[in-house]
């Protein structure tokens, strides 16, 4: 019902509701108007049999009239059409069998009409199962009565009553009216129901079309976003590659102490800018669920010290006391995991601690927590004496592009993505970040991470081997595909430190021509070039007839850092890739591994 109705309600509109189906509304209407029709007919019968002094029929008509009034009142108060339908059928069955076996002691046209009404009403109102039950409940006893009467064996003490022709006419007329009304009413209801289903079907088709269009727009939007990020990534990272790369080259040239300081500042600022770019790209990867965690050997102490070493400068510039405490047991272990992602988590936490602390201390702690077999658990804590966080905002600070307040954003700056990335990276590894904070007192962020312990290998020997191999690169035949003059200059300067004299191609087509003419030990392939891109060039090289040329190792050098770049590179037939700006030692190691594998 639309609302709670009064006991004295008699309006149909008050007991109908939009929540009801068209069929249920039709059932309620049938009962409502049906009671009026039957009530008028029963009242007429009551008057007729009363003046004919038919006591039993008068009592029956009177009981029926009162029952109709009670059921009608119940309908307009509670509108429980199922209970009322059962009550109507039970009353009709009792009256029908009473007339056949007691009052009239015969089966006439009125009896047949009542049975038809019971069949129609029960099936339409309460369904097939109950319809069959009430139909048989009325039909079977009547058939039994007919069989008994046929043999002349039916006899009871009461004398059957008889009614005049006017009463019979009233009964037949009322029954026909009810039969026609029930058929007409439900036929209209079924038509409306079919019409509504058709309209709903048409609306569903329209909604499906709109949904498909929305999905297509969303996919297009996602594709445009990915293309935009790829373009922006390439355009921003390309000059950053030159800045960071030239800083590395100049630092490798043994500069004066004052020059080292200037170069460190330059490199530090460029790396900070790169961190912002990476945050945007990494968040895109994380949201797409495409982050792949590496499993490489690393020294945890070195990772923590490298992060803290770069951040310590910022802390000291603000006059903060910067304290790092690393469990001595961790220095003796080589772990297996993703040092890049771990470094990213720690960098964001430490950077945030420094940003939001104006005076006091910054603590970074890495402690050996427990050991299980060949795995160890390390607990990381980053604590500060900064502005703190209101308890009500502890959840919102982990949302992307969100800081505690607009005032915080204006005062301290930042993109608001750092903690969002930290939380997502931990969640993807099944880990949880714990935060405790008090406004004006500071905050503490902590998490625990499990690492397998690698077999001990002398890292000094590894570095010496890599260095020795680098010194033997002077005979390496290298082809570089790069169209950016600044990057070409950078690569030449960097490779000269390793005594490599590369051949330069300025587009993909040029690469193929040079690969056909000469033999190369390795190819460094830029991906976005004029005439022909790096992907197509790599595929063409793999189709060369000379097996030696076709199998030349190819490393993609790309300023794009989208989540599917690795899959695209490998699909094009390239062996590996290095993202710009790259670490010289990373490129050197990949060159060494690929060349060694071929030779």
RODO-2510 file (C-alpha; in nm, 4 decimals, decimal comma):
residues 599
     n   res          X          Y          Z
     1     x     0,0000     0,0000     0,0000
     2     x     0,1087     0,3566    -0,0586
     3     x     0,0604     0,4445     0,3073
     4     x    -0,0954     0,3157     0,6270
     5     x    -0,4738     0,3378     0,5772
     6     x    -0,7384     0,4066     0,8333
     7     x    -0,9706     0,1314     0,9529
     8     x    -1,2567     0,3386     0,8184
     9     x    -1,1064     0,3578     0,4682
    10     x    -1,3348     0,2547     0,1802
    11     x    -1,1307     0,3969    -0,1111
    12     x    -0,9691     0,1660    -0,3663
    13     x    -0,6884     0,4148    -0,4417
    14     x    -0,5613     0,3951    -0,0851
    15     x    -0,5008     0,0200    -0,1068
    16     x    -0,3309     0,0203    -0,4481
    17     x     0,0444     0,0749    -0,4739
    18     x     0,3012     0,1231    -0,7497
    19     x     0,5006    -0,1537    -0,5859
    20     x     0,2282    -0,4027    -0,6818
    21     x     0,2356    -0,5707    -1,0221
    22     x    -0,0359    -0,5018    -1,2784
    23     x    -0,1772    -0,8490    -1,2141
    24     x    -0,1953    -0,7989    -0,8365
    25     x    -0,3620    -0,4626    -0,8863
    26     x    -0,6146    -0,6332    -1,1148
    27     x    -0,6861    -0,8952    -0,8456
    28     x    -0,7507    -0,6268    -0,5846
    29     x    -0,9806    -0,4371    -0,8240
    30     x    -1,1689    -0,7582    -0,9024
    31     x    -1,2325    -0,8190    -0,5325
    32     x    -1,3276    -0,4569    -0,4666
    33     x    -1,5850    -0,4254    -0,7455
    34     x    -1,6821    -0,7928    -0,7240
    35     x    -1,7908    -0,7464    -0,3636
    36     x    -2,0231    -0,4664    -0,4749
    37     x    -2,1817    -0,6810    -0,7481
    38     x    -2,2183    -0,9890    -0,5287
    39     x    -2,3371    -0,7777    -0,2367
    40     x    -2,6182    -0,6265    -0,4415
    41     x    -2,7166    -0,9711    -0,5752
    42     x    -2,7071    -1,1389    -0,2312
    43     x    -2,9071    -0,8553    -0,0789
    44     x    -3,1718    -0,9061    -0,3501
    45     x    -3,1778    -1,2823    -0,2826
    46     x    -3,2026    -1,2210     0,0900
    47     x    -3,5110    -1,0018     0,0419
    48     x    -3,6637    -1,2535    -0,2023
    49     x    -3,6233    -1,5673     0,0141
    50     x    -3,7183    -1,3758     0,3290
    51     x    -4,0597    -1,2810     0,1888
    52     x    -4,1004    -1,6373     0,0607
    53     x    -4,0469    -1,7520     0,4214
    54     x    -3,7601    -1,9864     0,3237
    55     x    -3,5870    -1,9959     0,6630
    56     x    -3,2743    -2,1944     0,5723
    57     x    -3,2085    -1,9950     0,2553
    58     x    -3,2741    -1,6702     0,4427
    59     x    -3,0172    -1,7632     0,7086
    60     x    -2,7695    -1,8688     0,4397
    61     x    -2,8164    -1,5429     0,2452
    62     x    -2,7880    -1,3414     0,5671
    63     x    -2,4622    -1,5142     0,6701
    64     x    -2,3268    -1,4651     0,3194
    65     x    -2,4178    -1,0955     0,3226
    66     x    -2,2472    -1,0386     0,6577
    67     x    -1,9403    -1,2330     0,5418
    68     x    -1,9175    -1,0163     0,2303
    69     x    -1,9305    -0,6990     0,4396
    70     x    -1,6571    -0,8240     0,6732
    71     x    -1,4302    -0,9320     0,3835
    72     x    -1,4897    -0,6033     0,2014
    73     x    -1,3897    -0,4098     0,5131
    74     x    -1,0787    -0,6260     0,5554
    75     x    -0,9865    -0,5647     0,1897
    76     x    -1,0097    -0,1850     0,2253
    77     x    -0,8046    -0,1971     0,5480
    78     x    -0,5291    -0,4505     0,4752
    79     x    -0,5740    -0,5480     0,1056
    80     x    -0,4444    -0,9004     0,1664
    81     x    -0,6014    -1,0359    -0,1504
    82     x    -0,4690    -1,3931    -0,1096
    83     x    -0,6296    -1,4479     0,2321
    84     x    -0,9519    -1,2851     0,1163
    85     x    -0,9599    -1,5014    -0,1978
    86     x    -0,9265    -1,8169     0,0108
    87     x    -1,2030    -1,6964     0,2414
    88     x    -1,4347    -1,6225    -0,0542
    89     x    -1,3721    -1,9678    -0,2041
    90     x    -1,4288    -2,1452     0,1266
    91     x    -1,7573    -1,9583     0,1794
    92     x    -1,8679    -2,0261    -0,1801
    93     x    -1,7852    -2,3967    -0,1419
    94     x    -1,9769    -2,4267     0,1864
    95     x    -2,2835    -2,2479     0,0442
    96     x    -2,2712    -2,4480    -0,2779
    97     x    -2,2529    -2,7845    -0,0984
    98     x    -2,5137    -2,6677     0,1538
    99     x    -2,7559    -2,5890    -0,1266
   100     x    -2,6909    -2,9208    -0,3035
   101     x    -2,6989    -3,1535    -0,0023
   102     x    -2,9247    -2,9681     0,2471
   103     x    -3,1208    -2,6616     0,1382
   104     x    -3,2212    -2,7416    -0,2231
   105     x    -3,1164    -3,1093    -0,2422
   106     x    -3,0677    -3,0857    -0,6173
   107     x    -2,8209    -2,9775    -0,8868
   108     x    -2,9522    -2,7025    -1,1111
   109     x    -2,8159    -2,4322    -1,3381
   110     x    -2,7298    -2,2144    -1,0381
   111     x    -2,5113    -2,4923    -0,8966
   112     x    -2,3310    -2,5256    -1,2299
   113     x    -2,2772    -2,1503    -1,2425
   114     x    -2,1332    -2,1448    -0,8914
   115     x    -1,8901    -2,4258    -0,9786
   116     x    -1,7817    -2,2322    -1,2903
   117     x    -1,7341    -1,9189    -1,0794
   118     x    -1,5237    -2,1107    -0,8277
   119     x    -1,3077    -2,2546    -1,1078
   120     x    -1,2551    -1,9164    -1,2762
   121     x    -1,2011    -1,7226    -0,9534
   122     x    -0,9603    -1,9749    -0,7963
   123     x    -0,7379    -2,0123    -1,1041
   124     x    -0,7220    -1,6386    -1,1768
   125     x    -0,6758    -1,5277    -0,8173
   126     x    -0,4517    -1,7828    -0,6447
   127     x    -0,2967    -1,9941    -0,9200
   128     x    -0,3057    -2,3400    -1,0684
   129     x    -0,2435    -2,5534    -0,7582
   130     x    -0,5142    -2,3941    -0,5440
   131     x    -0,7403    -2,3550    -0,8465
   132     x    -0,7328    -2,7312    -0,8985
   133     x    -0,7936    -2,7909    -0,5266
   134     x    -1,1040    -2,5701    -0,4990
   135     x    -1,2387    -2,6902    -0,8361
   136     x    -1,2264    -3,0534    -0,7262
   137     x    -1,3570    -2,9626    -0,3801
   138     x    -1,6754    -2,8319    -0,5436
   139     x    -1,7045    -3,0652    -0,8399
   140     x    -1,6412    -3,4061    -0,6804
   141     x    -1,9099    -3,3830    -0,4066
   142     x    -2,1634    -3,2590    -0,6646
   143     x    -2,0812    -3,5524    -0,8940
   144     x    -2,1201    -3,7901    -0,5998
   145     x    -2,4588    -3,6311    -0,5219
   146     x    -2,5686    -3,6786    -0,8833
   147     x    -2,4716    -4,0465    -0,8785
   148     x    -2,6543    -4,1050    -0,5507
   149     x    -2,9621    -3,9150    -0,6717
   150     x    -2,9586    -4,1047    -1,0025
   151     x    -3,0088    -4,4328    -0,8145
   152     x    -3,2698    -4,2678    -0,5912
   153     x    -3,0823    -4,3403    -0,2681
   154     x    -3,0319    -3,9816    -0,1397
   155     x    -3,2569    -3,8945     0,1545
   156     x    -3,2236    -3,6686     0,4634
   157     x    -3,4642    -3,5650     0,7387
   158     x    -3,4936    -3,2010     0,6198
   159     x    -3,7435    -3,1194     0,3508
   160     x    -3,5835    -2,9344     0,0536
   161     x    -3,6783    -2,5742     0,0090
   162     x    -3,8070    -2,4271    -0,3147
   163     x    -3,7805    -2,0747    -0,4496
   164     x    -3,9912    -1,8845    -0,6969
   165     x    -3,8917    -1,7951    -1,0494
   166     x    -3,7846    -1,4416    -0,9589
   167     x    -3,5212    -1,5730    -0,7179
   168     x    -3,3881    -1,8112    -0,9811
   169     x    -3,3734    -1,5296    -1,2375
   170     x    -3,1841    -1,3023    -0,9929
   171     x    -2,9336    -1,5807    -0,9153
   172     x    -2,8743    -1,6775    -1,2797
   173     x    -2,8422    -1,3136    -1,3859
   174     x    -2,5978    -1,2305    -1,1029
   175     x    -2,3878    -1,5394    -1,1747
   176     x    -2,3639    -1,4591    -1,5461
   177     x    -2,2719    -1,1013    -1,4636
   178     x    -1,9914    -1,2275    -1,2361
   179     x    -1,8641    -1,4770    -1,4961
   180     x    -1,8557    -1,2074    -1,7647
   181     x    -1,6974    -0,9563    -1,5250
   182     x    -1,4181    -1,1947    -1,4157
   183     x    -1,3350    -1,2863    -1,7772
   184     x    -1,3506    -0,9280    -1,8973
   185     x    -1,1508    -0,7928    -1,6051
   186     x    -0,8657    -1,0414    -1,6309
   187     x    -0,8593    -1,0284    -2,0097
   188     x    -0,7964    -0,6536    -1,9808
   189     x    -0,5402    -0,7131    -1,7059
   190     x    -0,3552    -0,9683    -1,9150
   191     x    -0,3547    -0,7352    -2,2154
   192     x    -0,2138    -0,4543    -1,9984
   193     x     0,0442    -0,6932    -1,8567
   194     x     0,1502    -0,8024    -2,2056
   195     x     0,1628    -0,4379    -2,3144
   196     x     0,3765    -0,3512    -2,0114
   197     x     0,6101    -0,6450    -2,0832
   198     x     0,6410    -0,5293    -2,4415
   199     x     0,7159    -0,1729    -2,3311
   200     x     0,9668    -0,2985    -2,0751
   201     x     1,1251    -0,5131    -2,3437
   202     x     1,1539    -0,2143    -2,5745
   203     x     1,2952    -0,0039    -2,2900
   204     x     1,5395    -0,2850    -2,2117
   205     x     1,6527    -0,2878    -2,5739
   206     x     1,7004     0,0893    -2,5582
   207     x     1,8861     0,0605    -2,2259
   208     x     2,1072    -0,2150    -2,3696
   209     x     2,1833     0,0055    -2,6680
   210     x     2,2630     0,2968    -2,4359
   211     x     2,4753     0,0654    -2,2210
   212     x     2,6680    -0,0592    -2,5234
   213     x     2,7199     0,3005    -2,6306
   214     x     2,8348     0,3943    -2,2785
   215     x     3,0728     0,0962    -2,2719
   216     x     3,2056     0,1949    -2,6137
   217     x     3,2564     0,5529    -2,4926
   218     x     3,4240     0,4295    -2,1748
   219     x     3,6562     0,2034    -2,3748
   220     x     3,7308     0,4887    -2,6118
   221     x     3,7930     0,7197    -2,3168
   222     x     4,0221     0,4615    -2,1594
   223     x     4,2044     0,4182    -2,4888
   224     x     4,2420     0,7953    -2,5289
   225     x     4,3662     0,8202    -2,1698
   226     x     4,6216     0,5458    -2,2328
   227     x     4,7338     0,7134    -2,5549
   228     x     4,7553     1,0480    -2,3773
   229     x     4,9604     0,8979    -2,0949
   230     x     5,1844     0,7256    -2,3463
   231     x     5,2409     1,0508    -2,5323
   232     x     5,2935     1,2572    -2,2177
   233     x     5,5185     0,9894    -2,0753
   234     x     5,7341     0,9921    -2,3856
   235     x     5,7430     1,3699    -2,4173
   236     x     5,8294     1,4296    -2,0489
   237     x     6,0609     1,1375    -1,9928
   238     x     6,2634     1,2031    -2,3093
   239     x     6,4124     1,5368    -2,1885
   240     x     6,4405     1,3949    -1,8365
   241     x     6,6386     1,1076    -1,9803
   242     x     6,8821     1,3587    -2,1260
   243     x     6,9076     1,5569    -1,7989
   244     x     6,9597     1,2555    -1,5738
   245     x     7,1759     1,0790    -1,8307
   246     x     7,4078     1,3770    -1,8799
   247     x     7,4279     1,4140    -1,5008
   248     x     7,5416     1,0521    -1,4790
   249     x     7,7956     1,1025    -1,7575
   250     x     7,9388     1,4134    -1,5899
   251     x     7,9529     1,2403    -1,2512
   252     x     8,1437     0,9528    -1,4132
   253     x     8,4013     1,2039    -1,5436
   254     x     8,5453     1,2684    -1,1940
   255     x     8,4272     1,6300    -1,1531
   256     x     8,5564     1,8732    -0,8870
   257     x     8,3840     1,8604    -0,5445
   258     x     8,1931     2,1837    -0,6110
   259     x     8,0765     2,0447    -0,9464
   260     x     7,9710     1,7207    -0,7793
   261     x     7,7470     1,9175    -0,5448
   262     x     7,5845     2,1047    -0,8348
   263     x     7,5391     1,7844    -1,0344
   264     x     7,3875     1,6093    -0,7339
   265     x     7,1328     1,8903    -0,6970
   266     x     7,0557     1,8723    -1,0706
   267     x     7,0155     1,4959    -1,0618
   268     x     6,8145     1,5074    -0,7395
   269     x     6,5684     1,7628    -0,8853
   270     x     6,5330     1,5649    -1,2069
   271     x     6,4688     1,2488    -1,0094
   272     x     6,2011     1,4283    -0,8065
   273     x     6,0286     1,5347    -1,1265
   274     x     6,0596     1,1797    -1,2545
   275     x     5,9001     1,0522    -0,9324
   276     x     5,5909     1,2696    -0,9989
   277     x     5,5660     1,1428    -1,3565
   278     x     5,6063     0,7860    -1,2343
   279     x     5,3356     0,8380    -0,9719
   280     x     5,0836     0,9283    -1,2427
   281     x     5,1850     0,6353    -1,4619
   282     x     5,2068     0,3891    -1,1748
   283     x     4,8634     0,4845    -1,0487
   284     x     4,7276     0,4140    -1,3967
   285     x     4,8944     0,0708    -1,3856
   286     x     4,7637    -0,0024    -1,0382
   287     x     4,4060     0,0978    -1,1232
   288     x     4,4235    -0,1284    -1,4294
   289     x     4,5487    -0,4138    -1,2081
   290     x     4,8508    -0,4621    -1,4339
   291     x     5,1334    -0,4196    -1,1827
   292     x     5,3810    -0,7076    -1,1968
   293     x     5,6084    -0,7470    -0,8968
   294     x     5,9624    -0,8536    -0,9758
   295     x     6,1518    -1,1221    -0,7885
   296     x     6,5138    -1,0126    -0,7977
   297     x     6,8023    -1,0359    -0,5535
   298     x     6,8713    -0,7221    -0,3534
   299     x     7,0187    -0,5945    -0,0310
   300     x     6,7495    -0,4385     0,1866
   301     x     6,9932    -0,2148     0,3733
   302     x     7,1156    -0,0626     0,0463
   303     x     6,7589     0,0071    -0,0684
   304     x     6,6661     0,1790     0,2588
   305     x     6,9910     0,3767     0,2725
   306     x     6,9557     0,4908    -0,0899
   307     x     6,6023     0,6175    -0,0251
   308     x     6,6989     0,7829     0,3019
   309     x     7,0213     0,9252     0,1576
   310     x     6,8336     1,1252    -0,1056
   311     x     6,5647     1,2371     0,1386
   312     x     6,8049     1,3277     0,4180
   313     x     6,9129     1,6387     0,2248
   314     x     6,5552     1,7713     0,2218
   315     x     6,5148     1,6972     0,5932
   316     x     6,8373     1,8759     0,6863
   317     x     6,7388     2,1775     0,4768
   318     x     6,4264     2,2082     0,6955
   319     x     6,6297     2,1658     1,0132
   320     x     6,4808     1,8256     1,0933
   321     x     6,6659     1,5500     1,2719
   322     x     6,6684     1,2508     1,0379
   323     x     6,7266     0,9139     1,2018
   324     x     6,7558     0,5747     1,0321
   325     x     6,7681     0,2515     1,2292
   326     x     6,8191    -0,0749     1,0391
   327     x     6,8426    -0,4093     1,2168
   328     x     7,2060    -0,5318     1,1834
   329     x     7,0770    -0,8830     1,1017
   330     x     6,9359    -0,7502     0,7728
   331     x     7,2785    -0,6404     0,6505
   332     x     7,3905    -1,0004     0,6322
   333     x     7,1018    -1,1190     0,4126
   334     x     7,0343    -1,1016     0,0413
   335     x     6,6595    -1,0960    -0,0153
   336     x     6,4380    -1,1771    -0,3127
   337     x     6,1630    -0,9327    -0,4017
   338     x     6,0889    -0,6101    -0,5858
   339     x     6,3313    -0,3439    -0,4607
   340     x     6,1841    -0,0843    -0,6973
   341     x     5,8311    -0,1118    -0,5548
   342     x     5,9621    -0,1335    -0,1979
   343     x     6,1699     0,1771    -0,2621
   344     x     5,8661     0,3513    -0,4063
   345     x     5,6629     0,2738    -0,0942
   346     x     5,9349     0,3941     0,1414
   347     x     6,0105     0,7005    -0,0704
   348     x     5,6459     0,8149    -0,0615
   349     x     5,6179     0,7589     0,3134
   350     x     5,9466     0,9331     0,3950
   351     x     5,8777     1,2166     0,1500
   352     x     5,5342     1,2717     0,3095
   353     x     5,6850     1,2688     0,6603
   354     x     5,9351     1,5399     0,5636
   355     x     5,6756     1,7451     0,3744
   356     x     5,4321     1,7646     0,6672
   357     x     5,6890     1,8145     0,9450
   358     x     5,8043     2,1699     1,0179
   359     x     6,0129     2,0943     1,3264
   360     x     6,1291     1,7893     1,5171
   361     x     6,2278     1,4446     1,3995
   362     x     6,1861     1,1883     1,1247
   363     x     6,2426     0,8219     1,2133
   364     x     6,2807     0,5369     0,9652
   365     x     6,3091     0,1907     1,1090
   366     x     6,3500    -0,1510     0,9453
   367     x     6,3553    -0,4388     1,1926
   368     x     6,3891    -0,8133     1,1632
   369     x     6,0530    -0,9351     1,2920
   370     x     6,0477    -1,3130     1,2552
   371     x     6,1796    -1,5994     1,0448
   372     x     5,9904    -1,8949     0,9026
   373     x     6,2004    -2,1451     0,7133
   374     x     6,3710    -1,9650     0,4279
   375     x     6,1479    -1,6564     0,4645
   376     x     6,1878    -1,3574     0,6924
   377     x     5,9396    -1,0881     0,7965
   378     x     6,0602    -0,7294     0,8084
   379     x     5,8678    -0,4566     0,9877
   380     x     5,8975    -0,1046     0,8424
   381     x     5,8084     0,2093     1,0392
   382     x     5,8128     0,5738     0,9239
   383     x     5,7400     0,8188     1,2057
   384     x     5,7370     1,1983     1,2251
   385     x     5,6531     1,4861     1,4576
   386     x     5,4502     1,6679     1,1937
   387     x     5,1029     1,8159     1,1735
   388     x     4,9284     1,4835     1,2300
   389     x     4,5974     1,3648     1,0903
   390     x     4,2480     1,3957     1,2314
   391     x     4,1014     1,0518     1,3114
   392     x     3,8028     1,1265     1,0869
   393     x     4,0344     1,1715     0,7865
   394     x     4,2506     0,8612     0,8278
   395     x     4,0646     0,6770     0,5508
   396     x     4,0368     0,9661     0,3046
   397     x     4,4133     1,0338     0,2933
   398     x     4,4577     0,7079     0,1027
   399     x     4,2229     0,8175    -0,1752
   400     x     4,3882     0,9340    -0,5001
   401     x     4,4412     1,3084    -0,5530
   402     x     4,3310     1,3661    -0,1930
   403     x     4,4957     1,5363     0,1025
   404     x     4,3462     1,5995     0,4446
   405     x     4,2127     1,9420     0,3469
   406     x     4,2370     2,2141     0,0825
   407     x     4,4422     2,4182     0,3282
   408     x     4,6907     2,1316     0,3537
   409     x     4,7194     2,1121    -0,0253
   410     x     4,7780     2,4863    -0,0603
   411     x     5,0297     2,5002     0,2229
   412     x     5,2298     2,1877     0,1521
   413     x     5,1674     2,1152    -0,2179
   414     x     5,1873     1,7723    -0,3763
   415     x     4,9646     1,5661    -0,6052
   416     x     4,7902     1,3688    -0,3299
   417     x     4,8746     1,0385    -0,4973
   418     x     5,1629     0,9174    -0,2804
   419     x     4,9644     0,7433    -0,0077
   420     x     4,7092     0,6121    -0,2578
   421     x     4,9894     0,4415    -0,4486
   422     x     5,1436     0,3091    -0,1260
   423     x     4,8123     0,1579    -0,0142
   424     x     4,7378     0,0023    -0,3553
   425     x     5,0875    -0,1474    -0,3864
   426     x     5,0568    -0,3058    -0,0428
   427     x     4,7033    -0,4335    -0,1099
   428     x     4,8153    -0,5968    -0,4360
   429     x     5,0648    -0,7962    -0,2273
   430     x     4,8024    -0,8825     0,0347
   431     x     4,9524    -0,6426     0,2894
   432     x     4,8009    -0,3722     0,5082
   433     x     4,9147    -0,0275     0,6126
   434     x     4,8704     0,0683     0,9788
   435     x     4,8426     0,4342     1,0794
   436     x     4,8415     0,6023     1,4189
   437     x     4,8303     0,9796     1,4389
   438     x     4,7487     1,2727     1,6651
   439     x     4,6832     1,6222     1,5376
   440     x     4,9813     1,8444     1,6167
   441     x     5,1831     1,5519     1,7529
   442     x     5,2784     1,3542     1,4417
   443     x     5,2021     1,0308     1,2571
   444     x     5,3353     0,6781     1,2344
   445     x     5,2952     0,4557     0,9277
   446     x     5,3944     0,0911     0,9521
   447     x     5,3679    -0,2295     0,7516
   448     x     5,5265    -0,5739     0,7457
   449     x     5,6567    -0,7594     0,4396
   450     x     5,7813    -1,1155     0,3863
   451     x     6,0922    -1,1887     0,1791
   452     x     6,2562    -1,5157     0,0718
   453     x     6,6269    -1,5198     0,1598
   454     x     6,8617    -1,5813    -0,1348
   455     x     7,1757    -1,7912    -0,1230
   456     x     7,4782    -1,5785    -0,0334
   457     x     7,6811    -1,4493    -0,3299
   458     x     7,9704    -1,2089    -0,3121
   459     x     7,8234    -0,8878    -0,4557
   460     x     8,1721    -0,7390    -0,4927
   461     x     8,2642    -1,0224    -0,7277
   462     x     7,9446    -0,9597    -0,9260
   463     x     8,0285    -0,5906    -0,9664
   464     x     8,3867    -0,6668    -1,0607
   465     x     8,2677    -0,9197    -1,3206
   466     x     8,0284    -0,6624    -1,4657
   467     x     8,3004    -0,3972    -1,4688
   468     x     8,5490    -0,6304    -1,6318
   469     x     8,2935    -0,7230    -1,8945
   470     x     8,2249    -0,3539    -1,9574
   471     x     8,5929    -0,2990    -2,0188
   472     x     8,5832    -0,5645    -2,2920
   473     x     8,2946    -0,3919    -2,4740
   474     x     8,5284    -0,1930    -2,6996
   475     x     8,4862    -0,4586    -2,9709
   476     x     8,1100    -0,4742    -2,9322
   477     x     7,9202    -0,3914    -3,2507
   478     x     7,6170    -0,1947    -3,1417
   479     x     7,3399    -0,0374    -3,3492
   480     x     7,1290     0,2357    -3,1860
   481     x     6,7950     0,3469    -3,3286
   482     x     6,7269     0,6966    -3,1917
   483     x     6,5827     1,0047    -3,3631
   484     x     6,6339     1,2552    -3,0793
   485     x     6,9689     1,4372    -3,1222
   486     x     7,0041     1,5025    -2,7488
   487     x     6,9551     1,1354    -2,6692
   488     x     7,2015     1,0400    -2,9434
   489     x     7,4616     1,2692    -2,7853
   490     x     7,3854     1,1233    -2,4419
   491     x     7,4195     0,7647    -2,5620
   492     x     7,7471     0,8364    -2,7361
   493     x     7,8948     0,9978    -2,4251
   494     x     7,7685     0,7200    -2,1971
   495     x     7,8846     0,4383    -2,4236
   496     x     8,2256     0,5997    -2,4661
   497     x     8,2815     0,5310    -2,0965
   498     x     8,2465     0,1624    -2,1837
   499     x     8,4628     0,2014    -2,4968
   500     x     8,1684     0,1330    -2,7274
   501     x     8,1415     0,3146    -3,0619
   502     x     7,7825     0,2667    -3,1753
   503     x     7,6313     0,3033    -3,5203
   504     x     7,3323     0,5415    -3,5181
   505     x     7,0082     0,5031    -3,7167
   506     x     6,7540     0,7874    -3,7012
   507     x     6,4417     0,5849    -3,7900
   508     x     6,3127     0,2295    -3,8124
   509     x     6,3666     0,1940    -4,1863
   510     x     6,7270     0,3029    -4,1484
   511     x     6,7733     0,0364    -3,8782
   512     x     6,6579    -0,2393    -4,1146
   513     x     6,8908    -0,1189    -4,3910
   514     x     7,1929    -0,1099    -4,1580
   515     x     7,1012    -0,4511    -4,0095
   516     x     7,0983    -0,6006    -4,3599
   517     x     7,4349    -0,4457    -4,4534
   518     x     7,6359    -0,5258    -4,1373
   519     x     7,6503    -0,7694    -3,8485
   520     x     7,5728    -0,6319    -3,5027
   521     x     7,6052    -0,7922    -3,1617
   522     x     7,3108    -0,5969    -3,0171
   523     x     7,0539    -0,3340    -3,1177
   524     x     6,9164    -0,0632    -2,8875
   525     x     6,5790     0,0306    -3,0341
   526     x     6,3795     0,3453    -2,9639
   527     x     6,0075     0,2760    -3,0102
   528     x     5,8678     0,6071    -3,1331
   529     x     6,0509     0,7142    -3,4478
   530     x     5,9557     0,8696    -3,7831
   531     x     5,9170     0,6691    -4,1067
   532     x     5,8913     0,3380    -3,9157
   533     x     5,8490     0,2804    -3,5430
   534     x     6,0586     0,0451    -3,3336
   535     x     5,7941    -0,2289    -3,3128
   536     x     5,7639    -0,2644    -3,6910
   537     x     6,1401    -0,2405    -3,7351
   538     x     6,1980    -0,5223    -3,4846
   539     x     5,9460    -0,7467    -3,6592
   540     x     6,1130    -0,6803    -3,9954
   541     x     6,4528    -0,7705    -3,8511
   542     x     6,3139    -1,0976    -3,7148
   543     x     6,1970    -1,1819    -4,0696
   544     x     6,5437    -1,1381    -4,2279
   545     x     6,6657    -1,4432    -4,4218
   546     x     7,0095    -1,4489    -4,2568
   547     x     6,9517    -1,6337    -3,9229
   548     x     7,2404    -1,4512    -3,7517
   549     x     7,0982    -1,1116    -3,8412
   550     x     6,7416    -1,2184    -3,7621
   551     x     6,8403    -1,3351    -3,4124
   552     x     7,0356    -1,0227    -3,3172
   553     x     6,9432    -0,9296    -2,9555
   554     x     6,7231    -0,6189    -2,9397
   555     x     6,6687    -0,4042    -2,6309
   556     x     6,3875    -0,1516    -2,6493
   557     x     6,4735     0,1912    -2,5106
   558     x     6,1448     0,3611    -2,4365
   559     x     6,0259     0,6723    -2,2606
   560     x     5,6760     0,5188    -2,2486
   561     x     5,5977     0,3395    -1,9249
   562     x     5,2477     0,2017    -1,9690
   563     x     5,1537    -0,1248    -1,8008
   564     x     5,1435    -0,3293    -2,1243
   565     x     5,4679    -0,2006    -2,2752
   566     x     5,6594    -0,5170    -2,1827
   567     x     5,4009    -0,7383    -2,3526
   568     x     5,4103    -0,5209    -2,6656
   569     x     5,7903    -0,5294    -2,6755
   570     x     5,8074    -0,9084    -2,6436
   571     x     5,5262    -0,9566    -2,8961
   572     x     5,7261    -0,7539    -3,1508
   573     x     6,0171    -0,9968    -3,1078
   574     x     6,2453    -0,7828    -2,8917
   575     x     6,4365    -0,9475    -2,6084
   576     x     6,4017    -0,6905    -2,3307
   577     x     6,3403    -0,3245    -2,2617
   578     x     6,4816    -0,0420    -2,0508
   579     x     6,2714     0,2585    -1,9531
   580     x     6,4113     0,6060    -1,9998
   581     x     6,5651     0,7573    -1,8012
   582     x     6,7628     0,4418    -1,7301
   583     x     7,0337     0,3542    -1,4831
   584     x     7,3630     0,2968    -1,6646
   585     x     7,4356    -0,0183    -1,4634
   586     x     7,0932    -0,1600    -1,5527
   587     x     7,1541    -0,1110    -1,9251
   588     x     7,5066    -0,2498    -1,8943
   589     x     7,3847    -0,5629    -1,7180
   590     x     7,1157    -0,6334    -1,9795
   591     x     7,3610    -0,5837    -2,2629
   592     x     7,6034    -0,8225    -2,0926
   593     x     7,3402    -1,0924    -2,0380
   594     x     7,2003    -1,0831    -2,3930
   595     x     7,5380    -1,0732    -2,5679
   596     x     7,6724    -1,3520    -2,3465
   597     x     7,3659    -1,5657    -2,4247
   598     x     7,4224    -1,5322    -2,8008
   599     x     7,7955    -1,5963    -2,7829
***
